[in-house]
Amino acid sequence: MEEQLVIIHDPSLEDELLLGVVRNVTKLEPLIRDRVRSPFVDRPEVLDQTILMPFTSAAVRLYAALKPSTKSVLEVRHVPTPGSKVFVIKDGKFLNDYVKSNLPIYVAVISTVVGPLT
């Protein structure tokens, strides 16, 4: 899940979707906590597995706002409302509609030499 692209749909933002990446995924066990003694640590066999409900905490780092009506990419100007729906992007082909270039894109490697050449 870490490094997964996601789209956030915030109903309060009209015609705007937020594009982000999932970061800092942490699995938490509510019955096992630091500095709190639990009888389940000494005798785990008494614990019913249905009680153990691990949950996950994660953050989404926002990178862009997508405007579907104009197929444009905007700067993120809003914080999503709590409870907004988060969708994992499984096939990113639709992002090609938003990223366009009619000029060639050049990639160069620049290296710096430190010290005398021999």
Backbone as XML, in Angstrom:
<?xml version="1.0"?>
<chain id="A" units="angstrom">
  <residue number="1" name="MET">
    <atom name="N" x="0.814" y="-1.190" z="0.000"/>
    <atom name="CA" x="0.000" y="0.000" z="0.000"/>
    <atom name="C" x="0.863" y="1.261" z="0.000"/>
  </residue>
  <residue number="2" name="GLU">
    <atom name="N" x="2.010" y="1.199" z="0.635"/>
    <atom name="CA" x="2.907" y="2.361" z="0.646"/>
    <atom name="C" x="3.294" y="2.709" z="-0.793"/>
  </residue>
  <residue number="3" name="GLU">
    <atom name="N" x="3.352" y="3.971" z="-1.095"/>
    <atom name="CA" x="3.710" y="4.480" z="-2.426"/>
    <atom name="C" x="2.611" y="4.283" z="-3.454"/>
  </residue>
  <residue number="4" name="GLN">
    <atom name="N" x="1.406" y="3.972" z="-3.046"/>
    <atom name="CA" x="0.293" y="3.749" z="-3.972"/>
    <atom name="C" x="-0.353" y="5.084" z="-4.342"/>
  </residue>
  <residue number="5" name="LEU">
    <atom name="N" x="-0.631" y="5.283" z="-5.626"/>
    <atom name="CA" x="-1.342" y="6.482" z="-6.071"/>
    <atom name="C" x="-2.814" y="6.381" z="-5.691"/>
  </residue>
  <residue number="6" name="VAL">
    <atom name="N" x="-3.374" y="7.488" z="-5.240"/>
    <atom name="CA" x="-4.781" y="7.530" z="-4.858"/>
    <atom name="C" x="-5.430" y="8.808" z="-5.368"/>
  </residue>
  <residue number="7" name="ILE">
    <atom name="N" x="-6.743" y="8.737" z="-5.504"/>
    <atom name="CA" x="-7.569" y="9.907" z="-5.822"/>
    <atom name="C" x="-8.491" y="10.138" z="-4.634"/>
  </residue>
  <residue number="8" name="ILE">
    <atom name="N" x="-8.592" y="11.387" z="-4.205"/>
    <atom name="CA" x="-9.511" y="11.741" z="-3.124"/>
    <atom name="C" x="-10.662" y="12.531" z="-3.725"/>
  </residue>
  <residue number="9" name="HIS">
    <atom name="N" x="-11.884" y="12.051" z="-3.467"/>
    <atom name="CA" x="-13.078" y="12.773" z="-3.911"/>
    <atom name="C" x="-13.700" y="13.452" z="-2.700"/>
  </residue>
  <residue number="10" name="ASP">
    <atom name="N" x="-13.605" y="14.759" z="-2.690"/>
    <atom name="CA" x="-14.188" y="15.564" z="-1.613"/>
    <atom name="C" x="-15.466" y="16.194" z="-2.155"/>
  </residue>
  <residue number="11" name="PRO">
    <atom name="N" x="-16.628" y="15.833" z="-1.610"/>
    <atom name="CA" x="-17.892" y="16.375" z="-2.129"/>
    <atom name="C" x="-17.998" y="17.891" z="-2.038"/>
  </residue>
  <residue number="12" name="SER">
    <atom name="N" x="-17.221" y="18.513" z="-1.154"/>
    <atom name="CA" x="-17.292" y="19.969" z="-1.023"/>
    <atom name="C" x="-16.530" y="20.692" z="-2.141"/>
  </residue>
  <residue number="13" name="LEU">
    <atom name="N" x="-15.691" y="19.974" z="-2.892"/>
    <atom name="CA" x="-14.949" y="20.569" z="-4.000"/>
    <atom name="C" x="-15.634" y="20.208" z="-5.309"/>
  </residue>
  <residue number="14" name="GLU">
    <atom name="N" x="-16.188" y="21.182" z="-5.966"/>
    <atom name="CA" x="-16.870" y="20.916" z="-7.238"/>
    <atom name="C" x="-15.857" y="20.773" z="-8.360"/>
  </residue>
  <residue number="15" name="ASP">
    <atom name="N" x="-16.024" y="19.738" z="-9.172"/>
    <atom name="CA" x="-15.191" y="19.500" z="-10.351"/>
    <atom name="C" x="-13.699" y="19.494" z="-10.013"/>
  </residue>
  <residue number="16" name="GLU">
    <atom name="N" x="-13.349" y="18.871" z="-8.897"/>
    <atom name="CA" x="-11.942" y="18.790" z="-8.525"/>
    <atom name="C" x="-11.694" y="17.482" z="-7.779"/>
  </residue>
  <residue number="17" name="LEU">
    <atom name="N" x="-10.668" y="16.756" z="-8.211"/>
    <atom name="CA" x="-10.223" y="15.539" z="-7.548"/>
    <atom name="C" x="-8.792" y="15.771" z="-7.087"/>
  </residue>
  <residue number="18" name="LEU">
    <atom name="N" x="-8.427" y="15.221" z="-5.965"/>
    <atom name="CA" x="-7.076" y="15.403" z="-5.445"/>
    <atom name="C" x="-6.262" y="14.142" z="-5.696"/>
  </residue>
  <residue number="19" name="LEU">
    <atom name="N" x="-5.078" y="14.313" z="-6.271"/>
    <atom name="CA" x="-4.178" y="13.211" z="-6.580"/>
    <atom name="C" x="-3.089" y="13.179" z="-5.526"/>
  </residue>
  <residue number="20" name="GLY">
    <atom name="N" x="-2.851" y="12.004" z="-4.946"/>
    <atom name="CA" x="-1.836" y="11.899" z="-3.907"/>
    <atom name="C" x="-1.204" y="10.531" z="-3.866"/>
  </residue>
  <residue number="21" name="VAL">
    <atom name="N" x="-0.280" y="10.373" z="-2.926"/>
    <atom name="CA" x="0.445" y="9.125" z="-2.731"/>
    <atom name="C" x="0.325" y="8.735" z="-1.260"/>
  </residue>
  <residue number="22" name="VAL">
    <atom name="N" x="0.053" y="7.462" z="-1.009"/>
    <atom name="CA" x="-0.065" y="6.964" z="0.360"/>
    <atom name="C" x="1.325" y="6.882" z="0.982"/>
  </residue>
  <residue number="23" name="ARG">
    <atom name="N" x="1.444" y="7.417" z="2.188"/>
    <atom name="CA" x="2.715" y="7.410" z="2.925"/>
    <atom name="C" x="2.473" y="6.991" z="4.373"/>
  </residue>
  <residue number="24" name="ASN">
    <atom name="N" x="3.518" y="6.590" z="5.062"/>
    <atom name="CA" x="3.516" y="6.300" z="6.500"/>
    <atom name="C" x="2.415" y="5.327" z="6.915"/>
  </residue>
  <residue number="25" name="VAL">
    <atom name="N" x="2.343" y="4.194" z="6.256"/>
    <atom name="CA" x="1.354" y="3.180" z="6.619"/>
    <atom name="C" x="1.825" y="2.489" z="7.891"/>
  </residue>
  <residue number="26" name="THR">
    <atom name="N" x="0.950" y="2.433" z="8.888"/>
    <atom name="CA" x="1.277" y="1.824" z="10.173"/>
    <atom name="C" x="0.142" y="0.904" z="10.583"/>
  </residue>
  <residue number="27" name="LYS">
    <atom name="N" x="0.473" y="-0.336" z="10.898"/>
    <atom name="CA" x="-0.536" y="-1.266" z="11.392"/>
    <atom name="C" x="-0.513" y="-1.195" z="12.916"/>
  </residue>
  <residue number="28" name="LEU">
    <atom name="N" x="-1.653" y="-0.975" z="13.502"/>
    <atom name="CA" x="-1.756" y="-0.803" z="14.947"/>
    <atom name="C" x="-2.610" y="-1.909" z="15.548"/>
  </residue>
  <residue number="29" name="GLU">
    <atom name="N" x="-2.218" y="-2.407" z="16.681"/>
    <atom name="CA" x="-2.995" y="-3.394" z="17.423"/>
    <atom name="C" x="-3.561" y="-2.692" z="18.651"/>
  </residue>
  <residue number="30" name="PRO">
    <atom name="N" x="-4.870" y="-2.554" z="18.758"/>
    <atom name="CA" x="-5.436" y="-1.806" z="19.876"/>
    <atom name="C" x="-5.247" y="-2.459" z="21.242"/>
  </residue>
  <residue number="31" name="LEU">
    <atom name="N" x="-5.033" y="-3.784" z="21.303"/>
    <atom name="CA" x="-4.873" y="-4.453" z="22.589"/>
    <atom name="C" x="-3.430" y="-4.485" z="23.082"/>
  </residue>
  <residue number="32" name="ILE">
    <atom name="N" x="-2.476" y="-4.213" z="22.209"/>
    <atom name="CA" x="-1.068" y="-4.231" z="22.588"/>
    <atom name="C" x="-0.557" y="-2.799" z="22.522"/>
  </residue>
  <residue number="33" name="ARG">
    <atom name="N" x="-0.306" y="-2.234" z="23.684"/>
    <atom name="CA" x="0.146" y="-0.848" z="23.770"/>
    <atom name="C" x="1.399" y="-0.768" z="24.623"/>
  </residue>
  <residue number="34" name="ASP">
    <atom name="N" x="2.207" y="0.241" z="24.359"/>
    <atom name="CA" x="3.410" y="0.478" z="25.152"/>
    <atom name="C" x="3.041" y="0.872" z="26.579"/>
  </residue>
  <residue number="35" name="ARG">
    <atom name="N" x="3.791" y="0.361" z="27.532"/>
    <atom name="CA" x="3.685" y="0.713" z="28.946"/>
    <atom name="C" x="2.341" y="0.377" z="29.580"/>
  </residue>
  <residue number="36" name="VAL">
    <atom name="N" x="1.567" y="-0.485" z="28.946"/>
    <atom name="CA" x="0.298" y="-0.936" z="29.518"/>
    <atom name="C" x="0.340" y="-2.464" z="29.552"/>
  </residue>
  <residue number="37" name="ARG">
    <atom name="N" x="0.258" y="-3.009" z="30.753"/>
    <atom name="CA" x="0.317" y="-4.464" z="30.904"/>
    <atom name="C" x="-0.996" y="-5.087" z="30.461"/>
  </residue>
  <residue number="38" name="SER">
    <atom name="N" x="-0.919" y="-6.140" z="29.671"/>
    <atom name="CA" x="-2.097" y="-6.827" z="29.180"/>
    <atom name="C" x="-1.972" y="-8.312" z="29.499"/>
  </residue>
  <residue number="39" name="PRO">
    <atom name="N" x="-3.036" y="-8.946" z="29.976"/>
    <atom name="CA" x="-2.955" y="-10.386" z="30.253"/>
    <atom name="C" x="-2.764" y="-11.221" z="28.981"/>
  </residue>
  <residue number="40" name="PHE">
    <atom name="N" x="-3.063" y="-10.648" z="27.832"/>
    <atom name="CA" x="-2.946" y="-11.379" z="26.574"/>
    <atom name="C" x="-1.491" y="-11.558" z="26.146"/>
  </residue>
  <residue number="41" name="VAL">
    <atom name="N" x="-0.602" y="-10.754" z="26.709"/>
    <atom name="CA" x="0.816" y="-10.908" z="26.390"/>
    <atom name="C" x="1.339" y="-12.202" z="27.006"/>
  </residue>
  <residue number="42" name="ASP">
    <atom name="N" x="0.934" y="-12.470" z="28.256"/>
    <atom name="CA" x="1.388" y="-13.686" z="28.938"/>
    <atom name="C" x="0.659" y="-14.938" z="28.460"/>
  </residue>
  <residue number="43" name="ARG">
    <atom name="N" x="-0.635" y="-14.797" z="28.167"/>
    <atom name="CA" x="-1.443" y="-15.957" z="27.765"/>
    <atom name="C" x="-2.233" y="-15.640" z="26.495"/>
  </residue>
  <residue number="44" name="PRO">
    <atom name="N" x="-1.569" y="-15.608" z="25.348"/>
    <atom name="CA" x="-2.262" y="-15.269" z="24.107"/>
    <atom name="C" x="-3.311" y="-16.287" z="23.688"/>
  </residue>
  <residue number="45" name="GLU">
    <atom name="N" x="-3.224" y="-17.516" z="24.221"/>
    <atom name="CA" x="-4.187" y="-18.550" z="23.826"/>
    <atom name="C" x="-5.597" y="-18.249" z="24.331"/>
  </residue>
  <residue number="46" name="VAL">
    <atom name="N" x="-5.736" y="-17.396" z="25.355"/>
    <atom name="CA" x="-7.073" y="-17.074" z="25.872"/>
    <atom name="C" x="-7.772" y="-16.008" z="25.020"/>
  </residue>
  <residue number="47" name="LEU">
    <atom name="N" x="-7.038" y="-15.420" z="24.136"/>
    <atom name="CA" x="-7.598" y="-14.350" z="23.311"/>
    <atom name="C" x="-8.334" y="-14.930" z="22.121"/>
  </residue>
  <residue number="48" name="ASP">
    <atom name="N" x="-9.564" y="-14.580" z="21.971"/>
    <atom name="CA" x="-10.363" y="-14.993" z="20.823"/>
    <atom name="C" x="-9.915" y="-14.170" z="19.608"/>
  </residue>
  <residue number="49" name="GLN">
    <atom name="N" x="-9.641" y="-14.817" z="18.505"/>
    <atom name="CA" x="-9.137" y="-14.120" z="17.322"/>
    <atom name="C" x="-10.129" y="-13.103" z="16.762"/>
  </residue>
  <residue number="50" name="THR">
    <atom name="N" x="-11.402" y="-13.256" z="17.060"/>
    <atom name="CA" x="-12.373" y="-12.284" z="16.554"/>
    <atom name="C" x="-12.266" y="-10.959" z="17.285"/>
  </residue>
  <residue number="51" name="ILE">
    <atom name="N" x="-11.650" y="-10.978" z="18.469"/>
    <atom name="CA" x="-11.469" y="-9.717" z="19.206"/>
    <atom name="C" x="-10.332" y="-8.907" z="18.602"/>
  </residue>
  <residue number="52" name="LEU">
    <atom name="N" x="-9.327" y="-9.621" z="18.095"/>
    <atom name="CA" x="-8.184" y="-8.912" z="17.499"/>
    <atom name="C" x="-8.601" y="-8.282" z="16.177"/>
  </residue>
  <residue number="53" name="MET">
    <atom name="N" x="-8.726" y="-7.000" z="16.172"/>
    <atom name="CA" x="-9.096" y="-6.304" z="14.947"/>
    <atom name="C" x="-8.024" y="-5.270" z="14.635"/>
  </residue>
  <residue number="54" name="PRO">
    <atom name="N" x="-6.968" y="-5.692" z="13.964"/>
    <atom name="CA" x="-5.923" y="-4.727" z="13.644"/>
    <atom name="C" x="-6.452" y="-3.674" z="12.680"/>
  </residue>
  <residue number="55" name="PHE">
    <atom name="N" x="-5.994" y="-2.469" z="12.866"/>
    <atom name="CA" x="-6.389" y="-1.423" z="11.943"/>
    <atom name="C" x="-5.139" y="-0.727" z="11.445"/>
  </residue>
  <residue number="56" name="THR">
    <atom name="N" x="-5.295" y="0.006" z="10.392"/>
    <atom name="CA" x="-4.161" y="0.628" z="9.727"/>
    <atom name="C" x="-4.342" y="2.126" z="9.685"/>
  </residue>
  <residue number="57" name="SER">
    <atom name="N" x="-3.260" y="2.810" z="9.916"/>
    <atom name="CA" x="-3.252" y="4.268" z="9.831"/>
    <atom name="C" x="-2.309" y="4.648" z="8.685"/>
  </residue>
  <residue number="58" name="ALA">
    <atom name="N" x="-2.684" y="5.639" z="7.910"/>
    <atom name="CA" x="-1.840" y="6.086" z="6.803"/>
    <atom name="C" x="-2.098" y="7.555" z="6.532"/>
  </residue>
  <residue number="59" name="ALA">
    <atom name="N" x="-1.168" y="8.170" z="5.839"/>
    <atom name="CA" x="-1.322" y="9.561" z="5.421"/>
    <atom name="C" x="-1.248" y="9.603" z="3.904"/>
  </residue>
  <residue number="60" name="VAL">
    <atom name="N" x="-1.915" y="10.578" z="3.321"/>
    <atom name="CA" x="-1.843" y="10.775" z="1.872"/>
    <atom name="C" x="-1.160" y="12.114" z="1.623"/>
  </residue>
  <residue number="61" name="ARG">
    <atom name="N" x="-0.073" y="12.070" z="0.892"/>
    <atom name="CA" x="0.619" y="13.301" z="0.509"/>
    <atom name="C" x="0.022" y="13.769" z="-0.803"/>
  </residue>
  <residue number="62" name="LEU">
    <atom name="N" x="-0.534" y="14.973" z="-0.807"/>
    <atom name="CA" x="-1.199" y="15.504" z="-2.001"/>
    <atom name="C" x="-0.181" y="16.132" z="-2.943"/>
  </residue>
  <residue number="63" name="TYR">
    <atom name="N" x="-0.323" y="15.822" z="-4.243"/>
    <atom name="CA" x="0.594" y="16.350" z="-5.246"/>
    <atom name="C" x="-0.077" y="17.243" z="-6.274"/>
  </residue>
  <residue number="64" name="ALA">
    <atom name="N" x="-1.343" y="17.005" z="-6.574"/>
    <atom name="CA" x="-2.004" y="17.806" z="-7.612"/>
    <atom name="C" x="-3.510" y="17.725" z="-7.441"/>
  </residue>
  <residue number="65" name="ALA">
    <atom name="N" x="-4.176" y="18.706" z="-8.022"/>
    <atom name="CA" x="-5.637" y="18.689" z="-8.115"/>
    <atom name="C" x="-5.980" y="18.491" z="-9.583"/>
  </residue>
  <residue number="66" name="LEU">
    <atom name="N" x="-6.866" y="17.560" z="-9.871"/>
    <atom name="CA" x="-7.275" y="17.286" z="-11.243"/>
    <atom name="C" x="-8.656" y="17.865" z="-11.463"/>
  </residue>
  <residue number="67" name="LYS">
    <atom name="N" x="-8.829" y="18.547" z="-12.591"/>
    <atom name="CA" x="-10.126" y="19.126" z="-12.937"/>
    <atom name="C" x="-10.682" y="18.355" z="-14.129"/>
  </residue>
  <residue number="68" name="PRO">
    <atom name="N" x="-11.635" y="17.440" z="-13.897"/>
    <atom name="CA" x="-12.137" y="16.578" z="-14.973"/>
    <atom name="C" x="-12.796" y="17.324" z="-16.133"/>
  </residue>
  <residue number="69" name="SER">
    <atom name="N" x="-13.464" y="18.443" z="-15.884"/>
    <atom name="CA" x="-14.180" y="19.142" z="-16.963"/>
    <atom name="C" x="-13.237" y="19.697" z="-18.015"/>
  </residue>
  <residue number="70" name="THR">
    <atom name="N" x="-12.054" y="20.145" z="-17.616"/>
    <atom name="CA" x="-11.101" y="20.718" z="-18.570"/>
    <atom name="C" x="-9.869" y="19.835" z="-18.766"/>
  </residue>
  <residue number="71" name="LYS">
    <atom name="N" x="-9.838" y="18.687" z="-18.090"/>
    <atom name="CA" x="-8.688" y="17.777" z="-18.159"/>
    <atom name="C" x="-7.386" y="18.518" z="-17.850"/>
  </residue>
  <residue number="72" name="SER">
    <atom name="N" x="-7.409" y="19.316" z="-16.787"/>
    <atom name="CA" x="-6.225" y="20.089" z="-16.429"/>
    <atom name="C" x="-5.725" y="19.702" z="-15.040"/>
  </residue>
  <residue number="73" name="VAL">
    <atom name="N" x="-4.457" y="20.006" z="-14.820"/>
    <atom name="CA" x="-3.805" y="19.753" z="-13.538"/>
    <atom name="C" x="-3.591" y="21.091" z="-12.852"/>
  </residue>
  <residue number="74" name="LEU">
    <atom name="N" x="-4.021" y="21.176" z="-11.593"/>
    <atom name="CA" x="-3.903" y="22.423" z="-10.843"/>
    <atom name="C" x="-3.069" y="22.203" z="-9.588"/>
  </residue>
  <residue number="75" name="GLU">
    <atom name="N" x="-2.661" y="23.294" z="-9.004"/>
    <atom name="CA" x="-1.987" y="23.261" z="-7.712"/>
    <atom name="C" x="-3.016" y="22.922" z="-6.631"/>
  </residue>
  <residue number="76" name="VAL">
    <atom name="N" x="-2.606" y="22.175" z="-5.627"/>
    <atom name="CA" x="-3.520" y="21.838" z="-4.533"/>
    <atom name="C" x="-3.738" y="23.098" z="-3.698"/>
  </residue>
  <residue number="77" name="ARG">
    <atom name="N" x="-5.015" y="23.498" z="-3.592"/>
    <atom name="CA" x="-5.346" y="24.717" z="-2.852"/>
    <atom name="C" x="-6.260" y="24.452" z="-1.665"/>
  </residue>
  <residue number="78" name="HIS">
    <atom name="N" x="-6.732" y="23.219" z="-1.529"/>
    <atom name="CA" x="-7.679" y="22.893" z="-0.475"/>
    <atom name="C" x="-7.244" y="21.647" z="0.278"/>
  </residue>
  <residue number="79" name="VAL">
    <atom name="N" x="-7.565" y="21.622" z="1.542"/>
    <atom name="CA" x="-7.359" y="20.430" z="2.355"/>
    <atom name="C" x="-8.634" y="19.608" z="2.263"/>
  </residue>
  <residue number="80" name="PRO">
    <atom name="N" x="-8.532" y="18.296" z="2.029"/>
    <atom name="CA" x="-9.760" y="17.494" z="1.931"/>
    <atom name="C" x="-10.544" y="17.495" z="3.249"/>
  </residue>
  <residue number="81" name="THR">
    <atom name="N" x="-11.845" y="17.464" z="3.116"/>
    <atom name="CA" x="-12.721" y="17.387" z="4.273"/>
    <atom name="C" x="-12.604" y="16.000" z="4.893"/>
  </residue>
  <residue number="82" name="PRO">
    <atom name="N" x="-12.524" y="15.906" z="6.230"/>
    <atom name="CA" x="-12.487" y="14.570" z="6.846"/>
    <atom name="C" x="-13.692" y="13.743" z="6.412"/>
  </residue>
  <residue number="83" name="GLY">
    <atom name="N" x="-13.442" y="12.487" z="6.124"/>
    <atom name="CA" x="-14.505" y="11.598" z="5.651"/>
    <atom name="C" x="-14.601" y="11.529" z="4.143"/>
  </residue>
  <residue number="84" name="SER">
    <atom name="N" x="-13.749" y="12.275" z="3.432"/>
    <atom name="CA" x="-13.751" y="12.205" z="1.960"/>
    <atom name="C" x="-13.342" y="10.810" z="1.520"/>
  </residue>
  <residue number="85" name="LYS">
    <atom name="N" x="-13.885" y="10.366" z="0.419"/>
    <atom name="CA" x="-13.594" y="9.024" z="-0.099"/>
    <atom name="C" x="-12.217" y="9.016" z="-0.761"/>
  </residue>
  <residue number="86" name="VAL">
    <atom name="N" x="-11.461" y="7.948" z="-0.473"/>
    <atom name="CA" x="-10.131" y="7.757" z="-1.055"/>
    <atom name="C" x="-10.181" y="6.510" z="-1.927"/>
  </residue>
  <residue number="87" name="PHE">
    <atom name="N" x="-9.769" y="6.656" z="-3.186"/>
    <atom name="CA" x="-9.797" y="5.551" z="-4.148"/>
    <atom name="C" x="-8.380" y="5.235" z="-4.601"/>
  </residue>
  <residue number="88" name="VAL">
    <atom name="N" x="-8.005" y="3.953" z="-4.538"/>
    <atom name="CA" x="-6.697" y="3.511" z="-5.011"/>
    <atom name="C" x="-6.727" y="3.458" z="-6.529"/>
  </residue>
  <residue number="89" name="ILE">
    <atom name="N" x="-5.687" y="3.988" z="-7.156"/>
    <atom name="CA" x="-5.581" y="3.955" z="-8.615"/>
    <atom name="C" x="-4.930" y="2.633" z="-9.007"/>
  </residue>
  <residue number="90" name="LYS">
    <atom name="N" x="-5.694" y="1.770" z="-9.645"/>
    <atom name="CA" x="-5.161" y="0.471" z="-10.081"/>
    <atom name="C" x="-4.635" y="0.555" z="-11.510"/>
  </residue>
  <residue number="91" name="ASP">
    <atom name="N" x="-5.259" y="1.381" z="-12.335"/>
    <atom name="CA" x="-4.824" y="1.562" z="-13.717"/>
    <atom name="C" x="-4.748" y="3.064" z="-13.980"/>
  </residue>
  <residue number="92" name="GLY">
    <atom name="N" x="-3.548" y="3.573" z="-14.133"/>
    <atom name="CA" x="-3.346" y="5.010" z="-14.263"/>
    <atom name="C" x="-3.447" y="5.550" z="-15.676"/>
  </residue>
  <residue number="93" name="LYS">
    <atom name="N" x="-4.030" y="4.780" z="-16.611"/>
    <atom name="CA" x="-4.102" y="5.242" z="-18.004"/>
    <atom name="C" x="-4.890" y="6.542" z="-18.147"/>
  </residue>
  <residue number="94" name="PHE">
    <atom name="N" x="-5.887" y="6.735" z="-17.280"/>
    <atom name="CA" x="-6.691" y="7.955" z="-17.391"/>
    <atom name="C" x="-5.860" y="9.208" z="-17.085"/>
  </residue>
  <residue number="95" name="LEU">
    <atom name="N" x="-4.730" y="9.050" z="-16.397"/>
    <atom name="CA" x="-3.869" y="10.204" z="-16.103"/>
    <atom name="C" x="-3.219" y="10.761" z="-17.361"/>
  </residue>
  <residue number="96" name="ASN">
    <atom name="N" x="-3.142" y="9.951" z="-18.432"/>
    <atom name="CA" x="-2.587" y="10.438" z="-19.698"/>
    <atom name="C" x="-3.407" y="11.598" z="-20.259"/>
  </residue>
  <residue number="97" name="ASP">
    <atom name="N" x="-4.682" y="11.666" z="-19.929"/>
    <atom name="CA" x="-5.522" y="12.778" z="-20.386"/>
    <atom name="C" x="-5.118" y="14.092" z="-19.741"/>
  </residue>
  <residue number="98" name="TYR">
    <atom name="N" x="-4.470" y="14.024" z="-18.580"/>
    <atom name="CA" x="-4.103" y="15.225" z="-17.843"/>
    <atom name="C" x="-2.668" y="15.664" z="-18.082"/>
  </residue>
  <residue number="99" name="VAL">
    <atom name="N" x="-1.808" y="14.747" z="-18.453"/>
    <atom name="CA" x="-0.400" y="15.070" z="-18.664"/>
    <atom name="C" x="-0.125" y="15.032" z="-20.159"/>
  </residue>
  <residue number="100" name="LYS">
    <atom name="N" x="0.050" y="16.209" z="-20.734"/>
    <atom name="CA" x="0.261" y="16.303" z="-22.183"/>
    <atom name="C" x="1.445" y="17.217" z="-22.470"/>
  </residue>
  <residue number="101" name="SER">
    <atom name="N" x="2.110" y="16.935" z="-23.558"/>
    <atom name="CA" x="3.189" y="17.790" z="-24.021"/>
    <atom name="C" x="3.252" y="17.674" z="-25.536"/>
  </residue>
  <residue number="102" name="ASN">
    <atom name="N" x="3.253" y="18.814" z="-26.209"/>
    <atom name="CA" x="3.393" y="18.773" z="-27.661"/>
    <atom name="C" x="4.816" y="19.128" z="-28.082"/>
  </residue>
  <residue number="103" name="LEU">
    <atom name="N" x="5.714" y="19.245" z="-27.102"/>
    <atom name="CA" x="7.128" y="19.469" z="-27.365"/>
    <atom name="C" x="7.910" y="18.258" z="-26.859"/>
  </residue>
  <residue number="104" name="PRO">
    <atom name="N" x="9.075" y="17.993" z="-27.452"/>
    <atom name="CA" x="9.859" y="16.855" z="-26.959"/>
    <atom name="C" x="10.330" y="17.097" z="-25.524"/>
  </residue>
  <residue number="105" name="ILE">
    <atom name="N" x="10.468" y="16.019" z="-24.783"/>
    <atom name="CA" x="10.972" y="16.091" z="-23.415"/>
    <atom name="C" x="12.366" y="15.478" z="-23.418"/>
  </residue>
  <residue number="106" name="TYR">
    <atom name="N" x="13.360" y="16.249" z="-22.989"/>
    <atom name="CA" x="14.739" y="15.788" z="-22.982"/>
    <atom name="C" x="15.145" y="15.438" z="-21.557"/>
  </residue>
  <residue number="107" name="VAL">
    <atom name="N" x="15.829" y="14.316" z="-21.427"/>
    <atom name="CA" x="16.349" y="13.902" z="-20.136"/>
    <atom name="C" x="17.863" y="13.890" z="-20.247"/>
  </residue>
  <residue number="108" name="ALA">
    <atom name="N" x="18.533" y="14.550" z="-19.304"/>
    <atom name="CA" x="19.989" y="14.625" z="-19.345"/>
    <atom name="C" x="20.557" y="14.211" z="-18.003"/>
  </residue>
  <residue number="109" name="VAL">
    <atom name="N" x="21.741" y="13.653" z="-18.047"/>
    <atom name="CA" x="22.457" y="13.305" z="-16.833"/>
    <atom name="C" x="23.627" y="14.266" z="-16.730"/>
  </residue>
  <residue number="110" name="ILE">
    <atom name="N" x="23.667" y="15.000" z="-15.645"/>
    <atom name="CA" x="24.740" y="15.966" z="-15.418"/>
    <atom name="C" x="25.596" y="15.426" z="-14.290"/>
  </residue>
  <residue number="111" name="SER">
    <atom name="N" x="26.885" y="15.348" z="-14.550"/>
    <atom name="CA" x="27.770" y="14.856" z="-13.489"/>
    <atom name="C" x="28.842" y="15.895" z="-13.215"/>
  </residue>
  <residue number="112" name="THR">
    <atom name="N" x="29.263" y="15.947" z="-11.983"/>
    <atom name="CA" x="30.300" y="16.873" z="-11.574"/>
    <atom name="C" x="31.510" y="16.058" z="-11.147"/>
  </residue>
  <residue number="113" name="VAL">
    <atom name="N" x="32.651" y="16.422" z="-11.666"/>
    <atom name="CA" x="33.883" y="15.739" z="-11.296"/>
    <atom name="C" x="34.575" y="16.579" z="-10.224"/>
  </residue>
  <residue number="114" name="VAL">
    <atom name="N" x="34.891" y="15.957" z="-9.109"/>
    <atom name="CA" x="35.578" y="16.642" z="-8.027"/>
    <atom name="C" x="37.013" y="16.129" z="-7.990"/>
  </residue>
  <residue number="115" name="GLY">
    <atom name="N" x="37.944" y="17.049" z="-8.049"/>
    <atom name="CA" x="39.352" y="16.645" z="-7.993"/>
    <atom name="C" x="39.986" y="16.671" z="-9.374"/>
  </residue>
  <residue number="116" name="PRO">
    <atom name="N" x="41.283" y="16.478" z="-9.439"/>
    <atom name="CA" x="41.981" y="16.542" z="-10.723"/>
    <atom name="C" x="41.677" y="15.337" z="-11.604"/>
  </residue>
  <residue number="117" name="LEU">
    <atom name="N" x="41.639" y="15.573" z="-12.891"/>
    <atom name="CA" x="41.450" y="14.474" z="-13.848"/>
    <atom name="C" x="42.786" y="13.812" z="-14.094"/>
  </residue>
  <residue number="118" name="THR">
    <atom name="N" x="42.836" y="12.517" z="-14.120"/>
    <atom name="CA" x="44.093" y="11.819" z="-14.385"/>
    <atom name="C" x="43.968" y="10.937" z="-15.583"/>
  </residue>
</chain>
